């Protein structure tokens, strides 16, 4: 029996802007406060990383 290769790991992730993230989150939230809180949580938890000129920047959420 032959096993399938997992090509998902090899695919590059699309590069999205911070604005794209905010639009995606705001389409699922009730108001702007919830949007801001969700985006801040995503950044603080490390689930979303901010990149500038190929270098990942630490997002400081206050």
N, C-alpha and C positions, 0 to 999 in steps of 0.2 A: 504494500500500500504506500502510495506516494503522498508526502505531506505538502500542503500549500505553503508557499513563501509569504511571509507577512510584508507586503510592500507598503503598508501604512506608515511604518517607521521611517522609510526612506524618503517619503514625500516631504517637500519643504512646506512650511506653514506660510499662509499668505501674510503679507505685511499690511496691517491695518493701522489707521491713524487713531489717535485718541478720540477724535470726533466720531469715527466709525464706532468705537466702543460705546461712546455716550449715546449715540443714536440707537444702537442695538439694545442697550439696557433700558433706555427711556421708552422703547416700544413695549416693554414688559412690566413697567412700573406705573403706579397710580399718579405720582406727582414728582416735582423736581427734587424735593427733599429726599424721597426714596431713591431717586436716580443717583443723586450725589452720594448718599450713604452706600449704595451698592458699588459704585465705581471706586469709592474710597476703600471699601472692604476688599475688593478684588486686587487693588494695588498693594494694600497693606499685607495681605495674605501671601502675596507672591504668585498668585494664579495668573496675573497679568504683569508683564514687565514692560518698562518704557525703554526704548532704544533710540539712541541718537548717534548718527554717523557710525553705525556698526558696533557701538559700545552700549552695554546695558547700564542704565542709570538707576540709582536707588530712588524710589518715589517716597517722598516724605509726606505723610498724611497727618495733618494737624486737626 
